[in-house]
Structures are given as structure tokens and as C-alpha cells.
Amino acid sequence: MRMTHEAIVERALAAEAAGFEGIAFMDHLAPPLATDQGMWEAMEIAGWVLARTATLRVGHLVLCDAFRHPAVLARQVTSLDHASGGRFDLGIGWGSVPEELHEFGVGSTEPRARVGRLGETLQVLEALWTGEVVDFEGEHVTLVGARQQPVPMGPIPVTIGGVGPRTLDLVRRHADWWNLPVHQLDRLEELRERAGDARVSVQVMVAVVPDEASRDEVTATVHRRFGTQGLGARVVIGTVPELVDRFGALHDRGVDRVYAWFADFAPPDTLARFAEVVAA
């Protein structure tokens, strides 16, 4: 949001140089709570970044299932997979902003219908990616004698987020990664078994404090930009050693990946400073 293609690529290249594993974009038809601001289409920006990087994995937290027919999504994912040499990850969910679906006339706003459609999408993706002829009749999706070639270069890593019973069932059956909403982090041990073999990730807002003298200024900037209501566990403010301790504690609890949402919008010097110790 509010970034040019050039600014996004600059950050992606800086992240790659700093040793980050990947980058994830959002997927909305208009930015939540900032509908007057500019943003780009999610799959287009992923392709743009993949074309300009060499090692960085690219995905989303997360694509909204309702925005794309699963046959179109299957083709998009396979195309990016081949174009990037296998660096595309599929993050997908059933939509976090129901009002957006209503405003743009895309899909249902009813949770049960949305999670049901996501389940069908995951089945269709897996079927089409075999390269075989697919007949599928669901409540939301129907395919008759459908087939797509080529198939992906290898298994596409799938990330699904959420904690509801039906969502966790999809995680257990289809996902490589379970993205646990950070405000539910205290339930990790309670819910872990229900996610099956999927590895755990979380998204955390990160504010890097360059030195102790800057702490109050950095904290005030975070609160000014994002407010104080409900920030709580969603933001980690600290020096690099403090961040090492915080993320190390998450790893000890079984979190294998952290999506760092940088409160200063991730300029290259922040990425370099963060990765110098934390990512190492």
C-alpha cells in the first residue's frame, strides 16, 4: 500500500541481500481501513518481484479465495512456479474483510460458505496440479473433464491461517504451514495438535530500536502510525538483542517462521540491521 513497484522491489532486493527467506504480500481489492490509498494486485506484484530476485521466496498472507476461480488460481500458481524456478508459496484464506466482498460483489459474506468454498478450492488445486483429467462437483465449484498442463515443478508449499474448527481441519488436510494469528498466540499449545503436521508461523509487527536513546521515539512513532488500541502482542519493539530473545522464545514454543511486518515500512537499512543478528 502506498508504494511504487520500484520501492517494493528495492525492499525485496534488500531482504534478499540480508538473508531473509521470503517476502509476503497482502491481497485486497482496496486497502482495509484505507480505501482511499493506492495498492497493486497481489499476483501481479508477486510475479514482478519474482522476476527481479534470485533466491527470495514470494507469497501472500494471504490470497482471498473468493477473488479467483480455482482453475485460474491453479494456472497462475503453476506459471509463477515455473517462471521463478520453484520460489512461489501459496498462502490462501477465506477472506478477512467481509465488507470488501459485499462492496465489490465478490462471493459470499457468510463465514460457512466462505470456508466451504476454500475447502473446494484446495481440492481442485491439488487435482489440477496432477495434470490428470478432473471431474469435480461441489457446492461452489464444478469442473467437467478439466485438465491443465504443465504441472508444478514440485509440491507447492501451502499456508493457511486461522483457528476455527473448520479452518484447522483444512490446515490439517492441505497445509504445509499454519499461520497462527498472533492475538491467538496464547492458544498455540492448546490448538497445535489440531493443525496436524503443518509447521507454525506467525506474523508480528516489528519496530527495531537502533539504540536505547531512540526507544521512546520509536515507540511513539509506532503508536502514532498504528494507534494503541489492541496492539498488545501484535507488536514487538526492541533492540536487536531483545528481538533475538523474543523470536528465540517463539521458536522454543514451536514457531518455525516469523513474518516480520516492519512498522517503519521496511527501508533497506532496517532490513540490514534486523537481519545482521536476528535472521542469522
ZICORUR-V612859 format. One record per residue. N is the residue number from 1. RES is the residue in three letters. SS is DSSP state (H for helix, E for strand, C for the rest). NEAR is the number of other C-alpha atoms within 10 Angstrom. Layout:
# ZICORUR-V612859
n:res:ss:near
N:RES:SS:NEAR
N:RES:SS:NEAR
This chain:
# ZICORUR-V612859
n:res:ss:near
1:MET:C:15
2:ARG:C:10
3:MET:C:13
4:THR:C:12
5:HIS:H:13
6:GLU:H:11
7:ALA:H:11
8:ILE:H:17
9:VAL:H:19
10:GLU:H:17
11:ARG:H:20
12:ALA:H:27
13:LEU:H:19
14:ALA:H:19
15:ALA:H:25
16:GLU:H:20
17:ALA:H:16
18:ALA:H:19
19:GLY:C:17
20:PHE:C:20
21:GLU:C:13
22:GLY:E:17
23:ILE:E:21
24:ALA:E:20
25:PHE:E:19
26:MET:C:19
27:ASP:C:21
28:HIS:C:20
29:LEU:C:17
30:ALA:C:18
31:PRO:C:17
32:PRO:C:14
33:LEU:C:7
34:ALA:C:9
35:THR:C:11
36:ASP:C:9
37:GLN:C:12
38:GLY:C:12
39:MET:C:19
40:TRP:C:20
41:GLU:C:13
42:ALA:H:19
43:MET:H:18
44:GLU:H:12
45:ILE:H:19
46:ALA:H:20
47:GLY:H:20
48:TRP:H:15
49:VAL:H:23
50:LEU:H:24
51:ALA:H:13
52:ARG:H:14
53:THR:C:18
54:ALA:C:13
55:THR:C:18
56:LEU:C:22
57:ARG:E:21
58:VAL:E:25
59:GLY:E:27
60:HIS:E:21
61:LEU:C:20
62:VAL:C:23
63:LEU:E:24
64:CYS:E:23
65:ASP:H:23
66:ALA:H:20
67:PHE:H:17
68:ARG:C:15
69:HIS:C:13
70:PRO:H:21
71:ALA:H:18
72:VAL:H:10
73:LEU:H:19
74:ALA:H:22
75:ARG:H:19
76:GLN:H:15
77:VAL:H:21
78:THR:H:22
79:SER:H:18
80:LEU:H:23
81:ASP:H:23
82:HIS:H:16
83:ALA:H:14
84:SER:C:21
85:GLY:C:13
86:GLY:C:20
87:ARG:C:20
88:PHE:E:26
89:ASP:C:21
90:LEU:E:23
91:GLY:E:26
92:ILE:E:22
93:GLY:E:22
94:TRP:C:27
95:GLY:C:24
96:SER:C:14
97:VAL:C:12
98:PRO:H:16
99:GLU:H:12
100:GLU:H:19
101:LEU:H:19
102:HIS:H:12
103:GLU:H:10
104:PHE:H:11
105:GLY:C:10
106:VAL:C:14
107:GLY:C:19
108:SER:C:16
109:THR:C:19
110:GLU:C:9
111:PRO:H:13
112:ARG:H:11
113:ALA:H:15
114:ARG:H:20
115:VAL:H:20
116:GLY:H:17
117:ARG:H:22
118:LEU:H:22
119:GLY:H:23
120:GLU:H:18
121:THR:H:24
122:LEU:H:19
123:GLN:H:15
124:VAL:H:24
125:LEU:H:17
126:GLU:H:14
127:ALA:H:19
128:LEU:H:23
129:TRP:C:24
130:THR:C:15
131:GLY:C:15
132:GLU:C:14
133:VAL:C:14
134:VAL:E:18
135:ASP:E:14
136:PHE:E:15
137:GLU:E:12
138:GLY:C:13
139:GLU:C:9
140:HIS:C:15
141:VAL:C:14
142:THR:E:13
143:LEU:E:14
144:VAL:E:10
145:GLY:E:9
146:ALA:E:15
147:ARG:C:18
148:GLN:C:17
149:GLN:C:12
150:PRO:C:14
151:VAL:C:20
152:PRO:C:20
153:MET:C:13
154:GLY:C:12
155:PRO:C:13
156:ILE:C:19
157:PRO:C:16
158:VAL:E:19
159:THR:E:26
160:ILE:E:27
161:GLY:E:24
162:GLY:C:17
163:VAL:C:21
164:GLY:C:11
165:PRO:H:12
166:ARG:H:14
167:THR:H:21
168:LEU:H:22
169:ASP:H:16
170:LEU:H:22
171:VAL:H:27
172:ARG:H:19
173:ARG:H:16
174:HIS:H:21
175:ALA:C:26
176:ASP:C:22
177:TRP:E:25
178:TRP:E:29
179:ASN:E:26
180:LEU:C:22
181:PRO:C:17
182:VAL:H:18
183:HIS:H:15
184:GLN:H:14
185:LEU:H:16
186:ASP:H:10
187:ARG:H:13
188:LEU:H:17
189:GLU:H:11
190:GLU:H:9
191:LEU:H:17
192:ARG:H:18
193:GLU:H:12
194:ARG:H:15
195:ALA:H:24
196:GLY:C:19
197:ASP:C:16
198:ALA:C:21
199:ARG:E:18
200:VAL:E:22
201:SER:E:23
202:VAL:E:22
203:GLN:E:18
204:VAL:E:20
205:MET:E:19
206:VAL:E:22
207:ALA:E:27
208:VAL:E:24
209:VAL:C:23
210:PRO:C:15
211:ASP:C:10
212:GLU:H:10
213:ALA:H:9
214:SER:H:12
215:ARG:H:17
216:ASP:H:10
217:GLU:H:11
218:VAL:H:19
219:THR:H:17
220:ALA:H:12
221:THR:H:15
222:VAL:H:20
223:HIS:H:13
224:ARG:H:10
225:ARG:H:10
226:PHE:H:11
227:GLY:C:11
228:THR:C:11
229:GLN:C:7
230:GLY:C:10
231:LEU:C:14
232:GLY:H:10
233:ALA:H:13
234:ARG:H:17
235:VAL:E:19
236:VAL:E:22
237:ILE:E:18
238:GLY:E:21
239:THR:C:18
240:VAL:H:20
241:PRO:H:12
242:GLU:H:15
243:LEU:H:20
244:VAL:H:17
245:ASP:H:13
246:ARG:H:15
247:PHE:H:19
248:GLY:H:15
249:ALA:H:12
250:LEU:H:17
251:HIS:H:15
252:ASP:H:9
253:ARG:C:12
254:GLY:C:15
255:VAL:E:20
256:ASP:E:15
257:ARG:E:18
258:VAL:E:16
259:TYR:E:16
260:ALA:E:19
261:TRP:E:18
262:PHE:E:19
263:ALA:C:21
264:ASP:C:15
265:PHE:C:14
266:ALA:C:22
267:PRO:C:16
268:PRO:H:17
269:ASP:H:13
270:THR:H:20
271:LEU:H:24
272:ALA:H:20
273:ARG:H:17
274:PHE:H:28
275:ALA:H:17
276:GLU:H:13
277:VAL:H:12
278:VAL:H:17
279:ALA:H:15
280:ALA:C:10
